[in-house]
Amino acid sequence: MALAPDALLADVHRRLEAADVFGDLERRGEALVARARASAEPAHYTLAHEGGAWWASLAMADRWLSESIETDLVQSGDSITELLEDELVELDLDDPAPKVEHFRSEARLFTFRARVPGQVTPDRLARFMLAFEACFSHLGDMSAA
């Protein structure tokens, strides 16, 4: 039997707090929002249940922060999807990494987002969020605070 989004998020919240890699964590409806701990400008990671799927995202209002991430990717020649896949392997999640979308949201936030693949469990959702954070935390000015 699948857990309801509220129960999943409560468990994921506990796991992410224990991992101690994010800033403040808070629940917002069917989403868990975590402040990026060391970014040069405010940014936040979100795990959200939308349209029957779970999505991980990194969003920021600052265009220059988003561009600093893009610049690192262009200079290194790495694909963000490949970098995410490397982090997923490190955390023993063997599903192929989903495509990472990059866009400006309706809320005018520069957003990187990926659908969480595979079976939905608190452990898998938490590990995916940790991989997502590890993927982005060393790009651009995400560690420049």
C-alpha positions in Angstrom: 0.0 0.0 0.0 1.4 3.4 -1.0 1.8 6.1 1.6 -0.2 9.3 1.2 1.9 12.4 0.3 1.6 13.8 3.8 3.0 10.6 5.4 5.8 10.4 2.8 6.8 14.1 3.3 6.9 13.7 7.1 9.3 10.8 6.8 11.4 12.5 4.1 11.5 15.7 6.2 13.0 13.7 9.1 15.6 12.0 6.9 16.7 15.3 5.3 17.0 17.0 8.6 19.2 14.1 9.8 21.4 14.5 6.7 22.1 18.1 7.6 23.0 19.4 4.1 20.1 21.9 3.7 19.3 25.1 5.4 15.8 25.5 6.9 13.3 22.8 5.9 9.5 23.5 5.8 6.4 21.8 4.6 4.2 23.8 2.2 1.1 21.7 1.3 2.2 18.7 -0.7 5.8 20.0 -0.9 8.9 20.1 1.2 11.0 23.2 0.7 14.7 23.4 1.8 16.8 26.5 1.7 20.1 26.0 -0.2 22.6 26.3 2.6 25.6 28.1 1.0 24.4 29.8 -2.2 25.6 33.3 -3.0 21.9 34.4 -3.4 18.8 32.8 -2.0 17.8 29.6 -3.6 15.7 26.6 -2.5 15.2 23.0 -3.2 11.7 21.6 -3.4 10.3 18.1 -3.4 6.7 18.3 -4.6 3.9 16.0 -5.4 2.3 17.4 -8.7 0.1 15.7 -11.2 0.5 12.3 -9.6 4.3 12.4 -9.8 7.1 13.5 -7.5 9.4 16.3 -8.7 12.7 17.6 -7.3 13.7 21.2 -8.1 16.1 24.0 -7.4 14.8 27.5 -7.9 16.1 31.0 -7.5 15.0 34.5 -8.4 18.5 35.7 -9.2 19.3 35.4 -12.9 23.1 35.6 -12.2 23.0 32.6 -9.9 21.3 30.6 -12.5 23.7 31.7 -15.1 26.7 30.8 -12.9 25.4 27.2 -12.9 24.9 27.3 -16.7 28.4 28.7 -17.2 30.0 25.9 -15.1 28.2 23.4 -17.2 29.3 24.9 -20.5 32.9 25.3 -19.4 33.1 21.7 -18.1 31.2 20.2 -21.0 29.2 18.2 -18.5 25.5 17.5 -18.9 23.4 18.2 -15.8 21.6 14.9 -16.3 24.9 13.1 -16.3 26.1 14.9 -13.2 22.8 13.9 -11.5 23.2 10.3 -12.6 26.7 10.2 -11.0 25.2 11.5 -7.7 22.4 8.9 -7.9 24.9 6.1 -8.3 26.8 7.4 -5.3 23.6 7.0 -3.2 22.8 3.5 -4.6 19.9 4.7 -6.8 20.4 2.7 -10.0 17.6 4.1 -12.1 18.8 6.1 -15.1 18.7 9.8 -14.2 15.7 11.7 -15.5 16.1 14.6 -17.8 16.7 17.8 -15.9 14.6 20.6 -17.2 15.7 24.2 -17.0 13.2 27.0 -17.4 11.8 30.2 -15.9 8.6 29.4 -14.0 5.3 31.2 -13.9 6.5 32.6 -10.5 9.5 34.1 -12.4 12.0 31.8 -10.8 14.9 30.2 -12.6 14.2 26.5 -12.1 16.1 23.2 -12.6 13.6 20.3 -12.2 13.5 16.5 -12.6 10.9 13.9 -12.1 11.8 11.4 -9.4 11.9 8.0 -11.1 11.2 4.5 -9.8 9.3 3.3 -6.8 8.1 6.0 -4.4 9.3 5.4 -0.8 10.5 7.8 1.8 14.1 6.5 1.5 14.1 6.9 -2.3 12.7 10.4 -2.2 15.2 11.5 0.5 18.1 10.0 -1.4 17.0 11.6 -4.6 16.8 15.0 -2.9 20.3 14.4 -1.5 21.6 13.5 -4.9 19.9 16.6 -6.4 21.5 18.8 -3.8 24.9 17.2 -4.3 24.6 17.7 -8.0 24.0 21.4 -7.8 25.8 22.5 -4.6 29.3 22.8 -6.2 28.1 24.4 -9.5 28.4 28.1 -10.1 27.9 30.3 -7.0 25.8 27.6 -5.1 28.7 27.3 -2.6 29.7 30.9 -2.5 28.0 32.2 0.7 
